Amino acid sequence: MHIGDGLQLAGIIGLAALGTMLLVVGALGSGIVLLAVTAVWFWRLYRTAE
């Protein structure tokens, strides 16, 4: 794992946490969008690691 991968993973975790927090406080639209962006980013990172 390169340093860039670690930074991207930290960004993914941060966005997932922020999206989950927004869902919990009731900002459904923003929370869903952030979680969707996080899922796509994670999937692209996962696919390039293969």
One Martini backbone bead per residue (centre of mass of N, CA, C, O) as a GRO file, in nm:
protein
   50
    1MET     BB    1   0.095   0.037   0.024
    2HIS     BB    2   0.055   0.354  -0.037
    3ILE     BB    3   0.025   0.674   0.071
    4GLY     BB    4  -0.217   0.743  -0.115
    5ASP     BB    5  -0.400   0.513  -0.016
    6GLY     BB    6  -0.415   0.605   0.279
    7LEU     BB    7  -0.541   0.882   0.219
    8GLN     BB    8  -0.791   0.775   0.075
    9LEU     BB    9  -0.896   0.607   0.309
   10ALA     BB   10  -0.931   0.846   0.503
   11GLY     BB   11  -1.134   0.995   0.322
   12ILE     BB   12  -1.349   0.774   0.317
   13ILE     BB   13  -1.397   0.761   0.620
   14GLY     BB   14  -1.476   1.058   0.655
   15LEU     BB   15  -1.721   1.058   0.459
   16ALA     BB   16  -1.877   0.832   0.599
   17ALA     BB   17  -1.905   0.977   0.869
   18LEU     BB   18  -2.048   1.231   0.763
   19GLY     BB   19  -2.288   1.089   0.626
   20THR     BB   20  -2.392   0.950   0.883
   21MET     BB   21  -2.436   1.206   1.049
   22LEU     BB   22  -2.643   1.333   0.856
   23LEU     BB   23  -2.851   1.109   0.884
   24VAL     BB   24  -2.895   1.131   1.194
   25VAL     BB   25  -2.985   1.452   1.180
   26GLY     BB   26  -3.169   1.458   0.887
   27ALA     BB   27  -2.975   1.493   0.624
   28LEU     BB   28  -3.053   1.303   0.373
   29GLY     BB   29  -2.943   1.412   0.107
   30SER     BB   30  -2.645   1.461   0.191
   31GLY     BB   31  -2.590   1.179   0.308
   32ILE     BB   32  -2.644   1.014   0.051
   33VAL     BB   33  -2.441   1.152  -0.131
   34LEU     BB   34  -2.186   1.093   0.037
   35LEU     BB   35  -2.218   0.782   0.037
   36ALA     BB   36  -2.209   0.751  -0.270
   37VAL     BB   37  -1.930   0.876  -0.316
   38THR     BB   38  -1.783   0.680  -0.130
   39ALA     BB   39  -1.854   0.418  -0.279
   40VAL     BB   40  -1.723   0.493  -0.550
   41TRP     BB   41  -1.439   0.551  -0.444
   42PHE     BB   42  -1.391   0.273  -0.320
   43TRP     BB   43  -1.434   0.107  -0.578
   44ARG     BB   44  -1.204   0.236  -0.743
   45LEU     BB   45  -0.979   0.160  -0.543
   46TYR     BB   46  -1.031  -0.144  -0.544
   47ARG     BB   47  -0.998  -0.195  -0.855
   48THR     BB   48  -0.693  -0.085  -0.869
   49ALA     BB   49  -0.576  -0.311  -0.659
   50GLU     BB   50  -0.599  -0.576  -0.851
   0.00000   0.00000   0.00000
